[in-house]
Amino acid sequence: MTGMLIGLAVIAVIIIAVVVMYNGLIKARTYTEESWSQIDVQLKRRNDLIPNLVNTVKGYATHEKETLSRVVQLRNQLVDQTSNPNPTTDQREKMMETSNQITDSLKSIFALSENYPDLKANQEFTKLMEELTNTENKIAYSRQLFNSSVASYNIKLQSFPSNLIAKMGNFQQVNYLQVPEEETKAPSVSFDK
Amino acid sequence: MLYQQIASNKRKTIYVMIGFAILVLFIGAAVGYVFYNSAMAGVVMAAVIAAIYMGMMIANSTNVVMGMNHATEVNESSYPELWHIVEDMALVAKIPMPKVYIVDDPSPNAFATGNSPKNAAVAVTTGILSRLNREELEGVIGHEVSHIRNYDIRLSTIALALSSAIAMLVNLGMNSFWWGGGRRRSNDDNDNGGLEIILMLLSLVLVILGPIATTIAQLALSRNREYLADASSVELTRNPLGLINALRKISTSEPMKAADPSSAALYISDPFKKKRSMAHLFDTHPPIEDRIQRLEKM
């Protein structure tokens, strides 16, 4: 009788442990998806802002057609890339690559604004500059958040005993987003210097 | 490490509350005995005043503290850069967006307050906005947001409420002593003079030292938390240099005018720039040089 009770208790404890670990894995995985969508929101927001920027700059900086068309082209490329609601790791990497290129060309647009005092004095332009700086920084910070949530998810996948549950539930490892060399130093971008 | 720190902060809040509450009642008894000739009356008065202050603080600490420091709430459209930085830091620290306040003061400084991350606020001076660049401001806001995430704000809010209650109590007693005075003297003809004099002296000592003791306790609590918030800030921004430069700029500036003395411990750096006391007992913050040194090692 007591033997059976002990057996039942052990089974109950095991079941509870399995449920808790399974839920923990689901939670961690959902969190990585959520933090990816944070990045996605900011990428799309920047895609919306770039045409406004180009329109504002066009009127003042007539000699900079090349820089402007490059940013528009990259932006359109990113719009295509972000249209997939469930991107694979490869697609994510490609999106981040385009995003980095956009960051660079935005930097050069803000740098060339130094040559056009009228543009720099334009209120619409200063507003856009702050908005874009904001999205740039948010992209950097949500990438940091994504990587830290991926780290805690992957640790769960690999450590015992939750790795057993992960195998049974077919949980897949998520890859980190690679950070380009220069950005590892300081994630924050400031155009206003 | 961080979670342990948060748990220990929540636990310490309870110890601080109990310790402070006992001290408040003792000081109340002393004030009652010295100024009103009845220890019991003092205890009741202390309990009522402390209850009112605590209630006020717990119900809406943000408004009270912001009011004491002459801060006004702002929104995204009036201070876009500041707003966006607070948003960024709240995002990485995984806390809800706090309210944002501005203190109109040319001296650069900042503080955070509230009961919990859900109900928190950060305030910065106009001076900090004009002197710091974006990276430096990020370091400062990262520091304040860390105070919120680590529950330092709850601990310091409760400590602030109780030390204000003690200050209020002693002031009340002093006032009635000067203006309603003489009540005490009429009893001096009593025979049991010896015991009464000792009690009287003890009470006076308590009345004088009480506020000092609470200040020391409040400050010790606050000093240790600054190092942790500095480290957490760097964890959020990944950019120690921003905070280092911000601290340098803040340390070489003039003192604040708008700050409230009892909330000095809340600020990122001592708003009054007092000379360092020998034993560092009255410092609200660790020396800035020490903080910079620790950041440089990161």
Interface residues (C-beta under 8 A of the other chain):
Chain A: Q38 K127 E130 E131 T133 N134 N137 K138 Y141 S142 Q144 L145 K185 A186 P187 S188 S190 D192 K193
Chain B: P80 E81 H84 I85 E87 D88 L91 V92 K94 N133 R134 E135 E138 T237 R238 N239 L241 G242
